[in-house]
Structures are given as structure tokens and as C-alpha cells.
Amino acid sequence: MNFREFITKNKETVQVIYGVFLIILIPALIYYNTSTNVKNFDTDLNKSLQDGAVTAGVMFRSMIGHDIMNTELLQEKIDRISADNIDLIDISILAPEGDGFKIIASSKKDDIEKK
């Protein structure tokens, strides 16, 4: 008995098996496709955010790097940056002190001198 004869004799059984196969296969493929796309999007988004943060850090360092010991000038620059960028939530500059760090300039005035 060859394959065609088997399918012809067991037509209903083959149709049921094919239906069950599709019922399982289609949702599995949709799940796989969705999870793969979400993982790729998440990876791309994280990389993009990281690149933006590094770029901002490099720009900030080049802008205030030579004034790091002048806390008044640093505070003035942070105030200007905060006023110009409404999307900026918080920006602080920390300096090493003992085993930790203390905030020497911040967009939140109450946080200055905190450890």
C-alpha cells in the first residue's frame, strides 16, 4: 500500500490529523514570532538607550570636565541645563568622599551635600 492509497482509504482520519496539526502549529508559530520580535525590540531599545546615555555623559564631561572643582559654576551649568531641557528629570554630579560619594551639584537643590 502506497501513500496515496492510505490517504484515500483513511481520508477522514487524515483530515482530523491535519486539522489538529494546524490547530497546534499556527498558535505555536504566532507565539514564536511574537516572542522573537519582542526580544529583538527589547535588545534594540536597550542598546539605543545605552548609546544615548553614553553620548550624554561624554558631552557633559567635555562641557564641564575642567570645572569639576568649582561647585558654584557646576551648579550654574546644571541650572541652565535643567531650564533648557524640560524632559530632564534629575541630574546630579557626585564627588568621591571617603568610602562613598556626595552630591556636589544637582537639579534638586535639597540633594546637594547629601551622601
All heavy atoms as an XYZ file, in Angstrom:
909
protein
N       0.850     -1.165      0.000
C       0.000      0.000      0.000
C       0.902      1.236      0.000
O       1.752      1.388      0.848
C      -0.875     -0.019      1.251
C      -1.699      1.212      1.333
S      -2.781      1.516      2.725
C      -3.342      0.090      3.441
N       0.677      2.088     -0.973
C       1.479      3.305     -1.039
C       0.766      4.455     -0.328
O      -0.329      4.315      0.199
C       1.833      3.646     -2.492
C       0.619      4.017     -3.324
O      -0.431      4.317     -2.796
N       0.784      4.007     -4.633
N       1.398      5.569     -0.333
C       0.927      6.726      0.429
C      -0.434      7.221     -0.069
O      -1.314      7.538      0.723
C       1.984      7.828      0.358
C       1.666      9.018      1.208
C       1.688      8.925      2.591
C       1.351     10.243      0.632
C       1.402     10.021      3.384
C       1.072     11.336      1.411
C       1.097     11.236      2.793
N      -0.633      7.259     -1.387
C      -1.905      7.749     -1.949
C      -3.068      6.840     -1.584
O      -4.151      7.313     -1.261
C      -1.810      7.863     -3.456
C      -1.054      9.081     -3.876
C      -1.148      9.268     -5.343
N      -0.253     10.353     -5.681
C      -0.371     11.091     -6.726
N      -1.322     10.845     -7.589
N       0.463     12.063     -6.956
N      -2.829      5.576     -1.609
C      -3.898      4.639     -1.238
C      -4.265      4.789      0.232
O      -5.430      4.729      0.600
C      -3.458      3.195     -1.526
C      -3.364      2.860     -2.993
C      -2.818      1.464     -3.222
O      -2.674      0.709     -2.237
O      -2.521      1.154     -4.376
N      -3.256      4.985      1.076
C      -3.513      5.154      2.505
C      -4.354      6.410      2.757
O      -5.303      6.395      3.537
C      -2.183      5.239      3.273
C      -2.357      5.522      4.731
C      -2.750      4.507      5.599
C      -2.147      6.800      5.240
C      -2.915      4.762      6.944
C      -2.310      7.057      6.577
C      -2.695      6.037      7.438
N      -4.011      7.498      2.065
C      -4.762      8.750      2.239
C      -6.181      8.588      1.734
O      -7.133      9.060      2.356
C      -4.042      9.918      1.518
C      -2.757     10.268      2.262
C      -4.926     11.156      1.430
C      -1.928     11.340      1.618
N      -6.384      7.910      0.627
C      -7.724      7.731      0.078
C      -8.589      6.859      0.988
O      -9.763      7.155      1.191
C      -7.668      7.072     -1.310
O      -6.446      7.312     -1.957
C      -8.739      7.624     -2.199
N      -8.039      5.816      1.538
C      -8.815      4.925      2.404
C      -9.102      5.559      3.764
O     -10.136      5.299      4.356
C      -8.062      3.603      2.603
C      -8.048      2.730      1.387
C      -7.350      1.433      1.673
C      -7.324      0.576      0.413
N      -6.628     -0.674      0.630
N      -8.189      6.369      4.246
C      -8.341      6.961      5.579
C      -8.489      8.485      5.479
O      -7.877      9.233      6.227
C      -7.124      6.629      6.443
C      -6.942      5.144      6.611
O      -7.889      4.461      6.980
N      -5.755      4.651      6.314
N      -9.346      8.907      4.568
C      -9.499     10.324      4.287
C      -9.927     11.114      5.530
O      -9.366     12.163      5.828
C     -10.521     10.504      3.168
C     -10.495     11.850      2.530
C     -11.424     11.855      1.339
C     -11.101     12.998      0.430
N     -11.850     12.989     -0.781
N     -10.892     10.636      6.262
C     -11.387     11.357      7.436
C     -10.325     11.416      8.533
O     -10.152     12.446      9.181
C     -12.659     10.705      7.963
C     -13.851     10.922      7.053
C     -15.105     10.277      7.600
O     -15.151      9.973      8.812
O     -16.041     10.088      6.821
N      -9.629     10.349      8.750
C      -8.579     10.323      9.769
C      -7.471     11.305      9.409
O      -6.973     12.034     10.274
C      -7.996      8.899      9.901
O      -9.050      7.980     10.124
C      -6.994      8.826     11.018
N      -7.085     11.335      8.157
C      -6.043     12.254      7.702
C      -6.507     13.699      7.869
O      -5.734     14.560      8.298
C      -5.654     11.956      6.239
C      -4.745     13.032      5.677
C      -5.002     10.597      6.135
N      -7.765     13.973      7.586
C      -8.280     15.335      7.741
C      -8.272     15.764      9.211
O      -7.931     16.900      9.536
C      -9.696     15.438      7.175
C      -9.748     15.404      5.669
C     -11.171     15.404      5.132
O     -12.131     15.229      5.879
N     -11.307     15.582      3.821
N      -8.632     14.861     10.110
C      -8.625     15.173     11.540
C      -7.191     15.421     12.010
O      -6.914     16.381     12.744
C      -9.298     14.035     12.356
C      -9.051     14.229     13.841
C     -10.776     13.978     12.050
N      -6.273     14.570     11.599
C      -4.864     14.744     11.982
C      -4.322     16.063     11.437
O      -3.631     16.807     12.146
C      -4.007     13.550     11.493
C      -4.397     12.286     12.256
C      -2.520     13.843     11.634
C      -3.788     11.014     11.724
N      -4.660     16.391     10.200
C      -4.228     17.646      9.595
C      -4.811     18.838     10.360
O      -4.116     19.825     10.623
C      -4.642     17.682      8.122
C      -4.244     18.932      7.388
C      -2.907     19.194      7.111
C      -5.194     19.854      6.963
C      -2.529     20.336      6.438
C      -4.824     21.009      6.290
C      -3.492     21.240      6.029
O      -3.123     22.379      5.368
N      -6.085     18.767     10.734
C      -6.734     19.847     11.497
C      -6.074     20.049     12.851
O      -5.799     21.183     13.269
N      -5.808     18.940     13.553
C      -5.143     19.031     14.858
C      -3.733     19.598     14.692
O      -3.287     20.429     15.486
C      -5.120     17.647     15.552
C      -4.231     17.665     16.775
C      -6.529     17.204     15.908
N      -3.057     19.166     13.664
C      -1.715     19.668     13.376
C      -1.740     21.188     13.174
O      -0.907     21.909     13.721
C      -1.161     18.956     12.136
C       0.179     19.459     11.698
C       1.322     19.168     12.419
C       0.298     20.231     10.543
C       2.559     19.627     12.013
C       1.522     20.698     10.126
C       2.664     20.402     10.855
N      -2.711     21.682     12.405
C      -2.815     23.122     12.177
C      -3.211     23.877     13.442
O      -2.724     24.982     13.689
C      -3.819     23.413     11.059
C      -3.372     23.049      9.637
C      -4.478     23.366      8.646
C      -2.098     23.758      9.263
N      -4.085     23.274     14.237
C      -4.522     23.911     15.481
C      -3.336     24.088     16.436
O      -3.249     25.062     17.169
C      -5.659     23.104     16.144
C      -6.935     23.273     15.326
C      -5.889     23.526     17.583
C      -8.063     22.368     15.761
N      -2.421     23.168     16.421
C      -1.239     23.265     17.278
C      -0.155     24.130     16.634
O       0.478     24.959     17.289
C      -0.696     21.854     17.593
C      -1.701     21.102     18.452
C       0.664     21.930     18.277
C      -1.384     19.639     18.631
N       0.051     23.965     15.343
C       1.151     24.646     14.648
C       0.961     26.159     14.549
O       1.897     26.914     14.825
C       1.330     24.053     13.249
C       2.468     24.648     12.427
C       3.810     24.270     13.056
C       2.402     24.166     10.991
N      -0.214     26.605     14.175
C      -0.429     28.042     13.947
C      -0.226     28.856     15.229
O       0.527     29.836     15.219
C      -1.805     28.298     13.291
C      -1.777     27.768     11.853
C      -2.161     29.788     13.313
C      -3.095     27.810     11.133
N      -0.839     28.508     16.362
C      -0.562     29.286     17.583
C       0.907     29.209     18.016
O       1.461     30.187     18.525
C      -1.461     28.660     18.638
C      -2.557     28.014     17.873
C      -1.924     27.565     16.595
N       1.533     28.047     17.812
C       2.948     27.917     18.177
C       3.808     28.863     17.344
O       4.724     29.513     17.865
C       3.410     26.475     18.006
N       3.517     28.951     16.053
C       4.272     29.864     15.192
C       4.003     31.329     15.536
O       4.922     32.152     15.514
C       3.946     29.600     13.723
C       4.491     28.283     13.143
C       3.998     28.085     11.728
C       6.001     28.257     13.204
N       2.773     31.652     15.867
C       2.442     33.020     16.269
C       3.185     33.379     17.560
O       3.759     34.459     17.694
C       0.916     33.196     16.432
C       0.241     33.150     15.064
C       0.577     34.510     17.139
C      -1.271     33.112     15.116
N       3.194     32.456     18.529
C       3.906     32.685     19.791
C       5.406     32.878     19.538
O       6.015     33.802     20.071
C       3.682     31.522     20.758
C       4.536     31.613     21.984
C       4.203     32.468     23.018
C       5.706     30.866     22.096
C       4.997     32.583     24.141
C       6.513     30.973     23.216
C       6.151     31.827     24.232
O       6.961     31.942     25.329
N       5.983     32.012     18.740
C       7.420     32.107     18.439
C       7.745     33.431     17.766
O       8.706     34.111     18.134
C       7.848     30.937     17.555
C       9.268     31.065     17.070
C      10.338     30.808     17.914
C       9.541     31.468     15.759
C      11.645     30.941     17.483
C      10.840     31.598     15.314
C      11.890     31.336     16.172
O      13.174     31.481     15.740
N       6.947     33.825     16.784
C       7.175     35.067     16.050
C       7.054     36.271     16.981
O       7.904     37.177     16.956
C       6.184     35.174     14.894
C       6.460     36.360     14.011
O       7.597     36.765     13.848
N       5.408     36.928     13.445
N       6.043     36.286     17.806
C       5.828     37.406     18.719
C       6.955     37.508     19.745
O       7.491     38.586     19.983
C       4.480     37.260     19.436
O       3.435     37.174     18.454
C       4.203     38.441     20.348
N       7.322     36.387     20.348
C       8.378     36.432     21.363
C       9.718     36.826     20.752
O      10.487     37.582     21.354
C       8.486     35.095     22.088
O       8.884     34.070     21.212
N      10.012     36.370     19.570
C      11.255     36.743     18.900
C      11.276     38.237     18.591
O      12.286     38.913     18.820
C      11.433     35.943     17.597
O      11.403     34.546     17.909
C      12.737     36.268     16.912
N      10.164     38.760     18.082
C      10.099     40.194     17.777
C      10.220     41.046     19.028
O      10.897     42.079     19.020
C       8.807     40.528     17.033
C       8.839     40.064     15.595
O       9.903     39.861     15.020
N       7.672     39.888     15.007
N       9.583     40.631     20.116
C       9.663     41.391     21.362
C      11.089     41.382     21.904
O      11.597     42.410     22.357
C       8.661     40.842     22.401
C       8.923     41.401     23.786
C       7.235     41.153     21.977
N      11.756     40.238     21.864
C      13.144     40.158     22.337
C      14.056     41.053     21.503
O      14.916     41.750     22.037
C      13.641     38.718     22.300
C      13.064     37.851     23.385
C      13.531     36.424     23.252
C      12.800     35.520     24.227
N      13.123     34.107     24.016
N      13.877     41.025     20.182
C      14.702     41.865     19.309
C      14.442     43.348     19.564
O      15.375     44.150     19.605
C      14.442     41.540     17.846
C      14.991     40.187     17.448
O      15.855     39.634     18.117
N      14.479     39.644     16.369
N      13.176     43.708     19.736
C      12.826     45.106     20.012
C      13.420     45.536     21.345
O      13.969     46.631     21.465
C      11.306     45.279     20.025
C      10.870     46.664     20.358
C      10.963     47.681     19.419
C      10.375     46.973     21.611
C      10.572     48.971     19.726
C       9.984     48.255     21.929
C      10.078     49.259     20.985
N      13.334     44.686     22.351
C      13.880     44.995     23.674
C      15.397     45.193     23.604
O      15.937     46.138     24.187
C      13.525     43.892     24.658
C      13.905     44.236     26.083
O      13.629     45.377     26.503
O      14.456     43.358     26.780
N      16.076     44.319     22.884
C      17.524     44.440     22.730
C      17.884     45.737     22.020
O      18.799     46.451     22.449
C      18.075     43.236     21.945
O      17.724     42.035     22.641
C      19.572     43.313     21.787
N      17.172     46.054     20.941
C      17.445     47.288     20.201
C      17.168     48.523     21.048
O      17.934     49.490     21.021
C      16.602     47.344     18.927
C      17.014     46.313     17.902
O      18.112     45.744     18.038
O      16.222     46.061     16.965
N      16.088     48.497     21.816
C      15.740     49.634     22.660
C      16.779     49.841     23.756
O      17.215     50.971     24.008
C      14.356     49.429     23.284
C      13.838     50.558     24.170
C      13.675     51.829     23.359
C      12.528     50.157     24.810
N      17.208     48.759     24.393
C      18.232     48.867     25.431
C      19.533     49.412     24.877
O      20.190     50.246     25.493
C      18.465     47.517     26.103
C      17.341     47.129     27.029
O      16.577     47.962     27.481
N      17.235     45.844     27.308
N      19.926     48.942     23.709
C      21.159     49.414     23.070
C      21.048     50.896     22.722
O      21.982     51.668     22.938
C      21.438     48.572     21.814
C      22.659     48.979     21.053
C      23.929     48.657     21.808
C      25.124     48.955     20.934
N      26.230     49.479     21.684
N      19.902     51.296     22.213
C      19.696     52.694     21.855
C      19.736     53.597     23.084
O      20.358     54.665     23.059
C      18.351     52.844     21.136
O      18.084     54.187     20.849
N      19.096     53.170     24.165
C      19.122     53.954     25.400
C      20.530     54.042     25.977
O      20.954     55.093     26.460
C      18.166     53.346     26.427
C      16.682     53.533     26.150
C      15.856     52.740     27.146
C      16.298     54.998     26.181
N      21.247     52.941     25.914
C      22.619     52.933     26.422
C      23.506     53.866     25.597
O      24.305     54.622     26.140
C      23.170     51.515     26.403
C      24.544     51.388     27.009
C      25.049     49.955     26.983
O      24.558     49.126     26.227
N      26.023     49.660     27.807
N      23.358     53.817     24.288
C      24.141     54.709     23.423
C      23.833     56.171     23.722
O      24.734     57.012     23.762
C      23.869     54.417     21.951
C      24.456     53.094     21.498
O      25.284     52.525     22.235
O      24.071     52.620     20.409
N      22.548     56.493     23.931
C      22.163     57.863     24.261
C      22.738     58.318     25.587
O      23.193     59.462     25.729
N      22.742     57.426     26.574
C      23.293     57.775     27.885
C      24.798     58.003     27.806
O      25.323     58.939     28.422
C      22.967     56.679     28.891
N      25.482     57.159     27.065
C      26.930     57.328     26.913
C      27.232     58.632     26.185
O      28.133     59.381     26.579
C      27.556     56.120     26.186
C      28.981     56.400     25.772
C      27.487     54.886     27.065
N      26.488     58.934     25.157
C      26.681     60.179     24.415
C      26.447     61.386     25.315
O      27.238     62.340     25.309
C      25.733     60.239     23.203
O      25.999     59.132     22.356
C      25.907     61.527     22.419
N      25.374     61.333     26.096
C      25.096     62.444     27.016
C      26.215     62.584     28.053
O      26.617     63.704     28.385
C      23.755     62.222     27.709
N      26.712     61.476     28.556
C      27.798     61.521     29.533
C      29.069     62.106     28.959
O      29.753     62.911     29.612
N      29.397     61.715     27.749
C      30.609     62.238     27.103
C      30.456     63.738     26.841
O      31.385     64.526     27.078
C      30.912     61.471     25.799
C      31.968     62.166     24.967
C      31.329     60.056     26.124
N      29.279     64.153     26.367
C      29.049     65.577     26.123
C      29.122     66.366     27.428
O      29.728     67.436     27.485
C      27.685     65.796     25.463
C      27.638     65.411     24.021
S      26.082     65.745     23.143
C      24.918     66.173     24.360
N      28.511     65.824     28.463
C      28.508     66.509     29.752
C      29.921     66.622     30.308
O      30.313     67.662     30.830
C      27.588     65.756     30.719
C      27.228     66.536     31.931
C      26.385     67.628     31.835
C      27.726     66.187     33.170
C      26.048     68.358     32.955
C      27.405     66.909     34.291
C      26.553     68.004     34.188
N      30.688     65.542     30.194
C      32.070     65.567     30.680
C      32.912     66.589     29.916
O      33.704     67.322     30.499
C      32.693     64.183     30.565
C      34.065     64.133     31.230
C      34.619     62.735     31.203
N      35.916     62.850     30.551
C      36.355     62.068     29.608
N      35.635     61.069     29.185
N      37.521     62.248     29.073
N      32.754     66.651     28.615
C      33.545     67.603     27.838
C      33.105     69.043     28.121
O      33.902     69.965     28.025
C      33.440     67.303     26.348
O      32.137     67.535     25.885
N      31.840     69.204     28.518
C      31.335     70.539     28.789
C      31.785     71.061     30.160
O      32.078     72.237     30.314
C      29.805     70.540     28.725
C      29.179     71.897     28.850
S      27.411     71.866     28.591
C      26.856     71.060     30.072
N      31.870     70.170     31.154
C      32.196     70.643     32.499
C      33.447     70.009     33.079
O      33.768     70.243     34.243
C      31.021     70.370     33.464
C      30.805     68.887     33.639
C      29.784     71.081     33.039
C      30.041     68.557     34.862
N      34.154     69.225     32.328
C      35.305     68.492     32.848
C      36.346     69.355     33.509
O      36.881     69.016     34.563
N      36.642     70.509     32.955
C      37.672     71.375     33.514
C      37.165     72.185     34.719
O      37.948     72.761     35.447
C      38.230     72.310     32.432
C      37.187     73.134     31.762
N      36.362     72.630     30.800
C      36.825     74.427     31.950
C      35.525     73.582     30.396
N      35.779     74.670     31.073
N      35.865     72.219     34.950
C      35.278     72.981     36.060
C      34.838     72.091     37.211
O      34.051     72.514     38.046
C      34.056     73.762     35.564
C      34.396     74.745     34.471
O      35.498     75.323     34.532
O      33.572     74.929     33.566
N      35.340     70.883     37.294
C      34.833     69.907     38.246
C      35.041     70.334     39.700
O      34.272     69.960     40.569
C      35.429     68.506     37.979
C      34.604     67.416     38.659
C      36.864     68.431     38.424
C      33.275     67.197     38.068
N      36.030     71.146     39.985
C      36.277     71.562     41.368
C      35.519     72.835     41.742
O      35.406     73.170     42.911
C      37.776     71.754     41.603
C      38.578     70.474     41.397
S      37.877     69.033     42.208
C      38.449     69.271     43.857
N      34.986     73.536     40.773
C      34.244     74.768     41.039
C      32.755     74.425     41.154
O      32.023     74.418     40.168
C      34.498     75.772     39.920
C      33.907     77.125     40.208
O      33.099     77.295     41.121
N      34.308     78.105     39.406
N      32.304     74.163     42.377
C      30.923     73.693     42.569
C      29.886     74.754     42.223
O      28.798     74.423     41.760
C      30.715     73.209     44.020
O      31.030     74.250     44.927
C      31.569     71.992     44.299
N      30.213     76.030     42.427
C      29.259     77.090     42.088
C      29.024     77.148     40.581
O      27.883     77.275     40.126
C      29.753     78.435     42.604
C      29.752     78.532     44.114
C      30.382     79.824     44.606
O      30.698     80.705     43.773
O      30.556     79.945     45.824
N      30.094     77.049     39.822
C      29.975     77.059     38.366
C      29.247     75.807     37.877
O      28.406     75.882     36.975
C      31.365     77.155     37.716
C      31.399     77.287     36.198
C      30.655     78.543     35.754
C      32.820     77.321     35.697
N      29.535     74.667     38.493
C      28.826     73.438     38.135
C      27.329     73.577     38.401
O      26.500     73.165     37.581
C      29.370     72.248     38.934
C      30.730     71.723     38.550
C      31.152     70.618     39.511
C      30.733     71.215     37.134
N      26.983     74.168     39.534
C      25.567     74.344     39.864
C      24.886     75.275     38.869
O      23.759     75.030     38.445
C      25.405     74.867     41.294
C      23.972     74.903     41.766
C      23.316     73.531     41.769
O      23.882     72.563     42.246
N      22.117     73.450     41.221
N      25.572     76.337     38.453
C      25.013     77.251     37.448
C      24.758     76.510     36.132
O      23.723     76.692     35.498
C      25.957     78.419     37.213
C      26.028     79.417     38.334
C      27.057     80.502     38.077
O      27.470     80.685     36.901
O      27.461     81.160     39.042
N      25.717     75.679     35.721
C      25.563     74.933     34.467
C      24.414     73.934     34.567
O      23.629     73.777     33.625
C      26.869     74.231     34.102
C      27.933     75.192     33.614
C      29.168     74.475     33.152
C      30.183     75.475     32.617
N      31.353     74.829     32.041
N      24.294     73.264     35.696
C      23.185     72.309     35.869
C      21.850     73.041     35.857
O      20.878     72.565     35.275
C      23.375     71.490     37.163
C      24.454     70.446     36.928
C      22.081     70.831     37.590
C      24.719     69.542     38.084
N      21.798     74.221     36.479
C      20.563     75.005     36.462
C      20.181     75.387     35.035
O      19.012     75.306     34.650
C      20.711     76.257     37.331
C      20.792     75.925     38.812
O      20.361     74.818     39.206
O      21.295     76.782     39.581
N      21.180     75.783     34.225
C      20.901     76.124     32.826
C      20.446     74.910     32.025
O      19.511     74.992     31.229
C      22.142     76.747     32.167
C      22.168     78.261     32.302
C      23.265     78.875     31.455
N      24.475     78.875     32.297
C      25.678     78.529     31.873
N      25.877     78.181     30.636
N      26.702     78.547     32.686
N      21.121     73.781     32.237
C      20.751     72.547     31.527
C      19.337     72.137     31.900
O      18.525     71.774     31.041
C      21.754     71.414     31.843
C      23.106     71.701     31.204
C      21.225     70.067     31.370
C      24.220     70.785     31.671
N      19.004     72.208     33.179
C      17.665     71.832     33.643
C      16.601     72.762     33.069
O      15.502     72.322     32.737
C      17.598     71.857     35.168
O      18.452     70.896     35.717
N      16.911     74.051     32.977
C      15.945     75.011     32.430
C      15.727     74.793     30.933
O      14.614     74.958     30.432
C      16.425     76.439     32.691
N      16.787     74.404     30.232
C      16.686     74.219     28.777
C      16.049     72.890     28.377
O      15.508     72.776     27.282
C      18.072     74.310     28.128
C      18.638     75.723     28.183
O      17.849     76.663     28.421
O      19.859     75.877     27.983
N      16.132     71.881     29.233
C      15.643     70.537     28.905
C      14.507     70.152     29.833
O      14.737     69.647     30.926
C      16.774     69.508     29.042
C      17.888     69.773     28.071
O      17.665     69.831     26.885
N      19.092     69.944     28.591
N      13.276     70.364     29.380
C      12.130     70.056     30.230
C      11.933     68.552     30.408
O      11.279     68.123     31.355
C      10.836     70.698     29.685
C      10.540     70.196     28.263
C      10.921     72.204     29.725
C       9.212     70.631     27.723
N      12.511     67.750     29.529
C      12.383     66.293     29.641
C      13.336     65.713     30.687
O      13.183     64.572     31.094
C      12.671     65.619     28.299
C      11.622     65.969     27.264
O      10.479     66.236     27.662
O      11.948     65.964     26.066
N      14.305     66.487     31.116
C      15.290     66.034     32.085
C      14.647     65.977     33.468
O      14.151     66.974     33.976
C      16.480     66.987     32.083
C      17.720     66.551     32.827
C      18.303     65.304     32.179
C      18.744     67.661     32.835
N      14.643     64.807     34.074
C      14.009     64.616     35.380
C      14.944     65.058     36.500
O      14.556     65.805     37.391
C      13.595     63.146     35.572
C      12.535     62.781     34.543
C      13.079     62.904     36.977
C      12.209     61.310     34.496
N      16.167     64.577     36.474
C      17.112     64.878     37.551
C      18.523     64.724     37.008
O      18.799     63.836     36.212
C      16.891     63.911     38.720
C      17.798     64.200     39.905
O      18.268     65.339     40.033
O      18.029     63.280     40.706
N      19.398     65.609     37.453
C      20.805     65.491     37.099
C      21.605     65.889     38.328
O      21.308     66.886     38.983
C      21.165     66.348     35.870
C      22.591     66.097     35.439
C      20.907     67.805     36.110
C      22.937     66.669     34.087
N      22.579     65.067     38.663
C      23.418     65.315     39.836
C      24.862     64.989     39.492
O      25.132     64.090     38.705
C      22.983     64.443     41.017
O      21.666     64.731     41.395
N      25.777     65.721     40.118
C      27.204     65.439     39.974
C      27.698     64.990     41.332
O      27.503     65.678     42.340
C      27.972     66.675     39.483
C      27.450     67.101     38.113
C      29.469     66.384     39.425
C      28.056     68.372     37.587
N      28.331     63.836     41.348
C      28.831     63.262     42.586
C      30.343     63.335     42.617
O      31.000     63.179     41.587
C      28.391     61.799     42.709
C      26.919     61.563     43.021
C      26.078     61.744     41.791
C      26.719     60.206     43.603
N      30.876     63.553     43.820
C      32.324     63.578     44.008
C      32.681     62.551     45.076
O      31.929     62.366     46.036
C      32.776     64.965     44.440
N      33.808     61.852     44.902
C      34.193     60.858     45.906
C      34.476     61.521     47.251
O      35.064     62.592     47.319
C      35.440     60.205     45.328
C      35.867     61.021     44.176
C      34.771     61.943     43.817
N      34.013     60.842     48.305
C      34.270     61.328     49.657
C      34.317     60.124     50.588
O      33.301     59.455     50.799
C      33.184     62.298     50.107
C      33.451     62.860     51.502
C      32.382     63.836     51.925
O      31.293     63.376     52.287
O      32.658     65.044     51.876
N      35.496     59.830     51.090
C      35.647     58.666     51.960
C      35.365     57.388     51.197
O      35.915     57.144     50.131
N      34.481     56.563     51.740
C      34.115     55.294     51.094
C      32.969     55.440     50.108
O      32.607     54.487     49.435
C      33.721     54.260     52.156
C      34.917     53.795     52.971
O      36.049     53.968     52.487
O      34.702     53.271     54.081
N      32.362     56.613     50.037
C      31.205     56.804     49.172
C      31.347     58.040     48.315
O      32.447     58.474     47.973
N      30.199     58.619     47.995
C      30.150     59.818     47.176
C      29.210     60.823     47.823
O      28.301     60.448     48.545
C      29.626     59.492     45.765
C      30.554     58.650     44.963
C      30.488     57.262     45.012
C      31.510     59.241     44.155
C      31.349     56.481     44.265
C      32.370     58.466     43.403
C      32.296     57.086     43.461
N      29.434     62.098     47.528
C      28.491     63.121     47.961
C      28.109     63.947     46.744
O      28.890     64.112     45.808
C      29.049     63.976     49.082
C      29.900     65.124     48.658
C      30.246     66.016     49.835
C      31.013     67.218     49.309
N      31.410     68.133     50.346
N      26.903     64.451     46.769
C      26.384     65.249     45.659
C      26.917     66.667     45.809
O      26.674     67.328     46.823
C      24.847     65.232     45.649
C      24.338     63.794     45.476
C      24.307     66.133     44.553
C      22.842     63.630     45.617
N      27.648     67.131     44.795
C      28.223     68.486     44.861
C      27.404     69.490     44.061
O      27.505     70.690     44.289
C      29.697     68.499     44.410
C      29.857     67.991     42.983
C      30.549     67.705     45.369
C      31.261     68.142     42.420
N      26.586     69.005     43.124
C      25.703     69.880     42.358
C      24.539     69.034     41.865
O      24.709     67.872     41.516
C      26.445     70.510     41.184
N      23.335     69.622     41.863
C      22.168     68.845     41.475
C      21.053     69.765     41.006
O      20.977     70.931     41.398
C      21.675     68.011     42.667
O      20.506     67.325     42.342
N      20.165     69.214     40.176
C      18.996     69.966     39.752
C      17.969     70.039     40.894
O      17.099     70.894     40.885
C      18.364     69.317     38.516
O      17.996     67.990     38.796
N      18.096     69.150     41.870
C      17.261     69.202     43.078
C      18.115     69.810     44.188
O      19.000     69.157     44.739
C      16.789     67.802     43.456
C      15.870     67.190     42.435
C      15.421     65.813     42.881
C      14.494     65.210     41.847
N      14.095     63.853     42.203
N      17.849     71.038     44.538
C      18.679     71.790     45.479
C      18.769     71.082     46.847
O      19.784     71.200     47.535
C      18.124     73.198     45.689
C      17.947     73.974     44.405
C      19.242     74.470     43.876
C      18.956     75.420     42.712
N      19.987     75.447     41.763
N      17.735     70.378     47.240
C      17.729     69.723     48.549
C      18.739     68.579     48.627
O      19.144     68.180     49.721
C      16.331     69.177     48.883
C      15.297     70.296     48.991
O      15.700     71.440     49.235
O      14.100     69.992     48.837
N      19.123     68.038     47.484
C      20.029     66.876     47.474
C      21.508     67.269     47.582
O      22.350     66.404     47.841
C      19.837     66.075     46.176
C      18.519     65.345     46.155
O      17.862     65.268     47.206
O      18.148     64.832     45.081
N      21.815     68.526     47.405
C      23.208     68.968     47.444
C      23.786     68.715     48.837
O      23.130     68.955     49.849
C      23.332     70.457     47.048
C      22.848     70.647     45.612
C      24.769     70.950     47.182
C      22.775     72.074     45.155
N      25.010     68.205     48.870
C      25.757     67.854     50.074
C      25.291     66.539     50.713
O      25.813     66.137     51.733
C      25.726     68.974     51.132
C      26.354     70.269     50.671
C      27.840     70.172     50.377
O      28.548     69.462     51.092
O      28.286     70.800     49.410
N      24.321     65.875     50.116
C      23.914     64.557     50.636
C      24.910     63.506     50.187
O      25.555     63.649     49.166
C      22.514     64.153     50.142
C      21.392     64.885     50.832
C      20.067     64.327     50.370
C      18.906     65.033     51.026
N      17.628     64.514     50.527
N      24.975     62.452     50.970
C      25.879     61.345     50.613
C      25.100     60.228     49.995
O      23.976     60.010     50.199
C      26.618     60.857     51.845
C      27.583     61.899     52.356
C      28.392     61.373     53.496
C      29.373     62.443     53.944
N      30.303     61.988     54.909
